[in-house]
Amino acid sequence: MVKTRAEPLPYVTYTSCLRGVALSVLAVVVAACAQPNRLERSSLTESLPAQQALVLPPPGGPAVVGVIERRYSNAIQQDVVLAAETAVPGQNLLRIQAFGPVGSGGTTALVDRHLSEAAIGREMRGLLPGVAMRRSALYAQNAYGPFGYATGRHGKSDLCLYAWQRIAAPQANAPLGSRGTIQIRLRVCRAGATEQALLAIMHGYTINASFAGSGWNPYGPPSPADPRLGRTGQPIHSAGPPVPQASDDPEPAPAPVRRSPTPVAAPVLQTLPAPPAGAPIVPPPPAAAAGEDITVPAPPAE
């Protein structure tokens, strides 16, 4: 058996292989440098400026500190964090959950829960731990419809309020299905506040965003005009001066001015002069003196 010795490859072949490998490595490095660095976030929760809040408190406060937004496959939830002046732990916030055509959002769906005592109780225990809350039996309504609320004391000076509202059009006005829903929650605590001052936030908040498309309308059809407008015999008077808004430090109402009654002059009794001496005294008729009826005789016939 004849052994053959392997001949080495030509120098040109080694050089060509090395050059090809170097060019491939260089191409990979250039491609990696050309692509911008992207930070992939695993969470759909992000912080937004106050200008992008879906719901805002009424003018005059409380101030908006920040906005925390989370996107779901069927809704957008925002916690509008409000300024707090209280010793109660936790954040004052206006929470809005807008259900509708979100578009590009998360893969998890948010449950549109109907208002129930059990669900509201769990929410209050989660956002106001350690505060004994009592539901109000009074009827309350703002520009978006009726709402419920509860209040509770923490210590001697802090008053807490939790309010809830679900805005949805009647199903009769949505023949193609649900036309959207908005859930509103208000959690606020403040030292030295009154119940009316905290309720003013719920009465005056504003929703300033909506989903595109004519099919989304959780408010229902607009209310008709007052039927008294333009009709005779239906006078409408002005409401008078505006009612002052509730504030944290309400000024005491001025005491009513009481005017003393105008004094009435007492009647002056005039004293008749005494009869002169020797004047005849006319005695009363005998029947009148005895207390009997007086019979007047008929006039004589002509």
C-alpha positions as CSV (number, residue, x, y, z in Angstrom):
1,M,0.0,0.0,0.0
2,V,1.4,3.3,-1.1
3,K,0.9,6.2,1.3
4,T,0.3,9.6,-0.2
5,R,1.1,12.8,1.5
6,A,-1.6,15.4,1.6
7,E,-0.6,18.4,-0.2
8,P,-1.2,21.8,1.6
9,L,-3.7,24.1,0.2
10,P,-2.5,27.0,-1.8
11,Y,-1.8,30.2,0.1
12,V,-4.5,31.9,-2.0
13,T,-7.1,29.6,-0.6
14,Y,-6.2,30.3,3.1
15,T,-6.2,34.0,2.4
16,S,-9.6,34.0,0.8
17,C,-11.1,32.1,3.7
18,L,-9.7,34.5,6.3
19,R,-10.8,37.5,4.2
20,G,-14.4,36.1,4.0
21,V,-14.6,35.5,7.7
22,A,-13.3,39.0,8.5
23,L,-15.8,40.6,6.2
24,S,-18.7,38.6,7.8
25,V,-17.7,39.7,11.3
26,L,-17.3,43.3,10.2
27,A,-20.8,43.2,8.6
28,V,-22.3,42.0,11.8
29,V,-20.6,44.7,13.8
30,V,-21.7,47.4,11.4
31,A,-25.3,46.1,11.5
32,A,-25.3,46.1,15.3
33,C,-24.0,49.6,15.4
34,A,-26.5,50.9,12.8
35,Q,-29.6,49.7,14.8
36,P,-30.7,52.1,17.5
37,N,-30.8,50.9,21.1
38,R,-34.4,50.1,22.1
39,L,-35.6,49.5,25.6
40,E,-38.2,46.8,25.7
41,R,-40.6,47.3,28.6
42,S,-42.4,44.3,30.1
43,S,-45.0,46.5,31.8
44,L,-47.8,48.5,30.2
45,T,-47.9,51.0,33.2
46,E,-46.2,54.3,32.6
47,S,-46.2,57.8,34.2
48,L,-47.6,60.7,32.2
49,P,-47.6,64.4,32.7
50,A,-50.7,66.1,34.2
51,Q,-51.8,67.5,30.8
52,Q,-52.6,64.0,29.6
53,A,-55.0,63.1,32.4
54,L,-58.4,61.8,31.2
55,V,-60.2,63.3,34.2
56,L,-59.4,66.5,36.0
57,P,-60.6,67.9,39.4
58,P,-62.6,71.1,39.4
59,P,-61.0,74.5,39.2
60,G,-59.5,75.5,42.5
61,G,-58.0,72.2,43.4
62,P,-56.8,69.9,44.6
63,A,-53.7,70.1,42.4
64,V,-52.7,67.2,40.1
65,V,-49.4,65.7,41.1
66,G,-49.0,63.0,38.4
67,V,-50.8,60.5,36.2
68,I,-50.2,56.7,36.2
69,E,-51.7,55.0,33.2
70,R,-52.1,51.3,32.5
71,R,-53.5,49.9,29.2
72,Y,-55.6,46.9,28.8
73,S,-57.0,45.1,25.7
74,N,-60.4,46.7,26.3
75,A,-59.8,49.7,28.5
76,I,-57.5,52.4,29.7
77,Q,-57.0,53.0,33.4
78,Q,-55.5,56.2,34.9
79,D,-54.8,57.1,38.5
80,V,-54.8,60.9,38.6
81,V,-52.8,61.5,41.8
82,L,-54.0,64.6,43.8
83,A,-52.1,66.7,46.3
84,A,-52.6,65.5,49.9
85,E,-52.7,67.4,53.2
86,T,-53.3,64.6,55.6
87,A,-51.7,62.1,57.9
88,V,-53.6,59.2,56.4
89,P,-51.3,56.8,54.6
90,G,-51.9,56.4,50.9
91,Q,-52.5,58.6,47.9
92,N,-55.4,60.9,47.1
93,L,-56.5,60.0,43.6
94,L,-59.2,60.2,40.9
95,R,-59.3,56.8,39.1
96,I,-60.9,56.5,35.7
97,Q,-61.4,53.3,33.7
98,A,-62.6,54.0,30.2
99,F,-63.8,50.9,28.3
100,G,-63.8,51.1,24.5
101,P,-61.8,50.5,21.4
102,V,-58.3,50.9,22.8
103,G,-56.4,49.8,19.7
104,S,-52.9,48.8,20.6
105,G,-53.0,47.9,24.2
106,G,-52.3,45.0,26.5
107,T,-53.3,41.4,26.2
108,T,-55.2,41.4,29.6
109,A,-58.8,42.5,29.7
110,L,-60.2,44.6,32.5
111,V,-63.5,43.5,34.0
112,D,-66.3,46.1,33.8
113,R,-67.9,45.4,37.2
114,H,-71.3,46.7,38.1
115,L,-71.6,48.6,41.3
116,S,-72.3,46.4,44.3
117,E,-71.9,46.8,48.1
118,A,-69.4,43.9,48.3
119,A,-67.2,45.3,45.5
120,I,-67.2,48.8,46.9
121,G,-66.4,47.5,50.3
122,R,-63.3,45.6,49.0
123,E,-62.2,48.8,47.2
124,M,-62.5,50.9,50.3
125,R,-60.6,48.4,52.4
126,G,-57.8,48.3,49.8
127,L,-57.5,52.1,49.4
128,L,-58.4,53.2,53.0
129,P,-57.0,50.6,55.3
130,G,-57.8,51.2,59.0
131,V,-60.4,53.9,58.3
132,A,-64.0,53.1,59.3
133,M,-66.1,54.2,56.4
134,R,-69.8,54.7,56.5
135,R,-72.0,54.8,53.4
136,S,-74.2,57.8,53.0
137,A,-77.9,57.2,52.5
138,L,-78.3,60.6,50.7
139,Y,-78.9,60.9,47.0
140,A,-76.1,62.7,45.1
141,Q,-75.8,63.5,41.4
142,N,-73.4,65.4,39.3
143,A,-73.3,66.3,35.6
144,Y,-72.7,62.7,34.6
145,G,-75.5,61.1,36.7
146,P,-76.0,59.7,40.2
147,F,-73.1,58.5,42.4
148,G,-72.6,57.1,45.9
149,Y,-70.1,57.9,48.6
150,A,-68.9,57.1,52.1
151,T,-67.1,59.1,54.7
152,G,-64.9,58.2,57.7
153,R,-62.7,59.8,60.3
154,H,-59.0,59.1,60.9
155,G,-57.9,60.6,64.2
156,K,-59.4,63.9,65.2
157,S,-58.9,66.1,62.3
158,D,-58.7,64.0,59.1
159,L,-61.8,63.3,57.1
160,C,-61.8,60.8,54.3
161,L,-64.3,60.4,51.4
162,Y,-64.6,57.6,48.9
163,A,-67.0,58.0,46.0
164,W,-68.0,55.7,43.1
165,Q,-69.8,56.2,39.8
166,R,-70.5,54.1,36.7
167,I,-71.4,56.0,33.5
168,A,-73.1,53.9,30.8
169,A,-75.7,54.6,28.3
170,P,-79.0,52.6,28.5
171,Q,-78.9,49.4,26.4
172,A,-81.9,50.6,24.5
173,N,-79.7,53.3,23.0
174,A,-77.0,50.8,21.9
175,P,-78.6,48.4,19.3
176,L,-75.1,47.1,18.3
177,G,-74.0,46.3,21.8
178,S,-72.3,48.3,24.6
179,R,-71.3,51.8,23.5
180,G,-68.7,52.2,26.2
181,T,-68.5,52.5,29.9
182,I,-66.6,54.8,32.3
183,Q,-65.9,53.9,35.9
184,I,-65.0,56.7,38.3
185,R,-63.5,56.4,41.8
186,L,-62.5,59.2,44.2
187,R,-60.3,58.6,47.2
188,V,-59.4,61.7,49.1
189,C,-58.5,62.5,52.8
190,R,-57.8,66.0,54.1
191,A,-57.1,67.5,57.5
192,G,-59.8,69.9,58.8
193,A,-62.0,69.4,55.7
194,T,-65.8,69.2,55.7
195,E,-67.9,66.7,53.9
196,Q,-69.3,69.3,51.5
197,A,-65.7,70.5,50.6
198,L,-64.7,66.9,49.7
199,L,-68.0,66.3,47.8
200,A,-67.2,69.4,45.7
201,I,-64.5,67.4,43.9
202,M,-67.0,64.8,42.9
203,H,-69.5,67.3,41.8
204,G,-67.1,69.3,39.7
205,Y,-64.7,66.9,38.0
206,T,-64.4,66.9,34.2
207,I,-63.8,64.1,31.8
208,N,-61.8,65.6,28.9
209,A,-61.1,62.6,26.6
210,S,-63.0,60.1,24.5
211,F,-62.5,57.3,22.0
212,A,-62.6,58.0,18.3
213,G,-65.7,56.8,16.4
214,S,-69.4,57.6,16.6
215,G,-70.2,54.2,18.2
216,W,-68.6,55.1,21.6
217,N,-71.0,57.1,23.7
218,P,-71.4,56.1,27.4
219,Y,-73.4,59.3,28.1
220,G,-76.5,58.5,26.1
221,P,-78.5,60.9,24.0
222,P,-78.4,64.6,25.0
223,S,-81.1,65.8,27.3
224,P,-84.0,67.7,25.6
225,A,-84.5,71.4,26.3
226,D,-86.8,72.5,29.0
227,P,-90.3,72.4,27.6
228,R,-91.1,75.7,29.2
229,L,-88.8,77.6,26.9
230,G,-90.6,79.8,24.4
231,R,-94.0,79.1,25.8
232,T,-96.4,81.8,27.0
233,G,-97.6,81.6,30.6
234,Q,-94.3,80.0,31.7
235,P,-92.2,82.7,33.4
236,I,-88.6,81.8,34.1
237,H,-86.9,83.9,36.7
238,S,-83.1,84.3,37.2
239,A,-81.5,82.1,39.8
240,G,-80.2,85.1,41.7
241,P,-76.6,85.6,42.8
242,P,-74.2,82.6,42.3
243,V,-73.8,80.2,45.2
244,P,-70.3,80.4,46.7
245,Q,-68.2,77.3,46.3
246,A,-67.3,75.2,49.3
247,S,-63.8,75.8,50.5
248,D,-61.5,74.2,53.0
249,D,-61.8,77.1,55.5
250,P,-65.3,78.4,55.0
251,E,-65.9,81.9,56.4
252,P,-68.7,82.1,59.0
253,A,-71.9,83.4,57.6
254,P,-72.7,87.0,58.7
255,A,-75.3,87.2,61.4
256,P,-78.7,88.5,60.1
257,V,-79.3,92.1,60.8
258,R,-82.3,92.5,63.1
259,R,-84.1,95.8,63.0
260,S,-86.0,97.0,66.0
261,P,-89.7,97.7,65.3
262,T,-90.7,101.3,64.9
263,P,-92.3,102.5,68.2
264,V,-96.0,103.3,67.9
265,A,-97.2,106.4,69.7
266,A,-99.7,105.6,72.4
267,P,-103.1,107.2,72.0
268,V,-103.7,110.4,73.9
269,L,-106.8,110.3,76.0
270,Q,-108.5,113.7,76.2
271,T,-110.1,114.5,79.6
272,L,-113.5,116.2,79.3
273,P,-114.0,119.2,81.5
274,A,-116.2,118.8,84.5
275,P,-119.8,120.2,84.3
276,P,-120.3,123.6,85.8
277,A,-121.8,123.8,89.3
278,G,-125.6,123.7,89.4
279,A,-126.0,122.1,85.9
280,P,-128.9,119.6,85.7
281,I,-128.0,115.9,85.6
282,V,-130.0,114.0,83.0
283,P,-130.9,110.6,84.5
284,P,-131.0,107.5,82.2
285,P,-134.3,106.1,81.2
286,P,-135.8,103.8,83.7
287,A,-135.9,100.8,81.4
288,A,-132.2,101.2,80.6
289,A,-131.4,101.5,84.3
290,A,-133.2,98.3,85.0
291,G,-131.6,96.5,82.1
292,E,-134.8,95.9,80.2
293,D,-135.5,96.3,76.5
294,I,-136.7,99.7,75.3
295,T,-139.8,99.6,73.1
296,V,-140.1,102.5,70.7
297,P,-143.7,103.4,70.0
298,A,-144.9,103.6,66.4
299,P,-145.4,107.0,64.9
300,P,-149.0,108.4,64.9
301,A,-151.1,107.8,61.8
302,E,-151.5,110.7,59.5
